[in-house]
């Protein structure tokens, strides 16, 4: 059962217990609660309808995102401000991620292995901090490393492996991987804030919802589903060979 559905059902089952009510309202709430407890199949039907409605909304979001892909592809794949591994690769994979996202950290070793094993895969790293100021600090530090022509892939691995990833660890990793100290000062690079805001707007337009999210050709893959990424790469590679 989806979390949103569960919250609604809990609210229904606990109707008269969560707020002060007039006597008539309280009596009605008690009757509703008693009915639901006596007929749990109603709750199941409500859950099914809510899940179906949510699935339909998600499907609509996916269709809208697919339709937008052609017009957004330059921003997704060819923003010169992003770090790119295997820049000469013919197949492009883009990942939106947050260094403090546990699912992103789970996917990270597979991402690095994919890059190392597939020189024809051009991998675009999109900094998408969603877990607050510390995540934003890490994203800015990563972009500072890229600007300084440091070891961006090494920093990606180190940030993903660092637990907890706090501000001190971020600066330590950034300096070790080539960032300039001046670039790590608060407010040092206003252009970075603009880049992160534009990435966030792109993320929203694509209805990605959470991290990690991958785009491979015309495929949008939500979550740390690396087998799906592998399949999308194979499909794109086969399509290119058959062209």
N, C-alpha and C positions, 0 to 999 in steps of 0.2 A: 504494500500500500504506500502511495506517495505521501511525503510529509505533510503537504498542504491538505490532502484528504483526511489524514489522521487528525489534524488539528480541528477541522470542521466537525468531524464525528465526535471528538471529545467535547467540543463546545455544545453540540446538540444533546449529548448524554448528560451534561452537567448544567443544563439550562437554568434551573432555579437556584443554583448554588454559588453563583459568581458575582452577584450584585444585589443591592437592596431593591426591593420591588414592592409595588402596591399589593395588597392581599389578593385581589382578583388575578393579577399577573402571576403571583407566586403559585396560586392554585392551578392556573393553566399550565405553568411550567412543570409543576409536579405531575400533572396528567400526561403531558407530552413525554416526560422522562419515563414514567411508568409504562407508557405504551411502547416506547422504543426498547426498553429493557425486556418487555414481554414479546416483542416482535423484532429480534435482531436482524431478520432478513431485510427489513426496511433500511437499516444502516448499511447493509451490504449493497443494496440497490443504489443508495445515495453514493457510496464509495465508487461503485462502478461508473455511475454517470459523471461524477466529478473527474475520475481518471480519464474517461473518454473525452470529456470537454478539454482537459488539460492536454491530452495527446493531440487533439485536433488543433489546439492553439499552437503547440510546438511544431506540428506539421506545416501549418500556415507560415510560421516564422521561417522554417527551413526552405519552403518554396520561395518566399520573398527574398531570402538571402541568396539562393541559387540564381534567381533572376538578376540580382545586383552584381554577381561575381564579375561578369565581363567589364562593367564600367569601373569596378573597384580594383581590378587586377593590378594596375600599375602601383597603386598605393599598398596593396598586399605584398607584392613580389619585388617591386623595383624602387623602393625608397632608399636612396643612397646613404641615408643616416643609419640604417639598420646594419648590424653585423651579419655577414653572410659567410657560411662555410662552404667550401667547394664552389667558389663563385663562377667557375667555368662550366658547371654542370648543366645538362640539357633539361633535366626534370627539376621543377621547383617545389619544395615543401616549405610551408610557412607555419611556425608555431607561435601562438600567443601564450604567455606563461607568466607566473609569479614565483619568485624564488622561495617564498614561504608557503607555497601551496604544496601540501603533501602528495597530491596526485602528480604534480609537475616533477617533484623530486623522485617519485617512483618511476616516471617515464624517462628521466634524464639519462641514465646509463644506456638505455636502448636508443635514445636519440644520438648519443655520441658514437655508439657502435654502428648505427646506420650510416652516419656521416663517414666514418672511417672505412667501412666496407663497400661504400657505393660512391666512388668519385664522380659519377654522372648525376648525383643528386645534389642540387644546389639548395642549401638549407638556410632559410631566412629566420632570424631570431627577432621576434616582436616583444619588446618589454611591455607587459601589461599588469602593473601592480594593482592588486585588488584588496590586499590585506593591510592597508593603512600606511602610516608614515615610514615604518621600517622597510616595507616592501618598496615604497617610492625611493627611499635612500639607496637601496640595492640597485634599483633600475637606473638611477642617475649615475651611480658608481660604475655600472656596467657600460653605460654609454660614454663615460669619461675614459674608460679603458679603450674603447673602440676609437674615440677621437685621438688618443695618444698612440694608436697603432700598437697597443699591447696585446697580451694573450687573451683574447676574448673567450675562446673556447675553454681554456684552462680556468678562467674566472667563472664561467657558467658552471663548470663541474664543481669548483670549490664552493660557490654560493649554494648550489643545490645540496652539497654534502654537509654544509655547516649547520649543526643543530645544537643549541639555538642559534639562529642567525640574527645577531643583534647589531647595533650601530658600530660598535668597536670591531667586531669581526668583519663587517662589511668594509670598513676603511682598511683594515689590515690586509684583507684579500685583494682589494683594489690596488693598493700600493705594491703588493708583491707581484701583481700581474701587469704592471706598467702604467697605472694611472698617475697623473701628475698631482701632487698635493694641492696645488692651487685650484684644480678642477673639482676637488671634493669639498670645498668650503660651501656652506649654505649660500644659495643665490649666485653661485659662481657662473653658472651657464643658463641664462634665461631661455635660450633656444631649446634646451633639453625639456623644459616644462611644456613648451609648445609642441614638441615632438610627442611627449607622453599624452598630452591632451588630444592630439590628432589620432594617435593609435587607439585611445579610448573611444573616440567617436567612430572610428572604423569598426571596432569591436562591437559597439552597440548597433551599428547599421547591419552587421552580419548576424545579429541576434545570437551571438555565441554563448552568452549567459555566464560562463565560468571558464576556469583554466584547468588543465591545458586544453587548447583547441588547435586543430591542425587543418590546413587547407592544402590539398594536393590536386592540382588541375581543377576539375569541376566537383571534387569531393570535399565535403566539410565533415570533419570527424571531431566529435565532442568527447572530451575525457581522455584518459590515458590508455586509449585502445590502440596500442602499437601494432597488433596484428592487422587491424583495419588500415593503418597507415601503410604497412607493407603491401597489402593488397592493392591499395590505391596507386602506389608507386609502380607495381608490376603492371597494372592495367594501363597506366599512362605510358609506360615504357613500350608495352606491346602496341598501343595505338600509334606511337611515334614510328615504330619499326614498320607498321603496316601502311603508313601513309605514303 
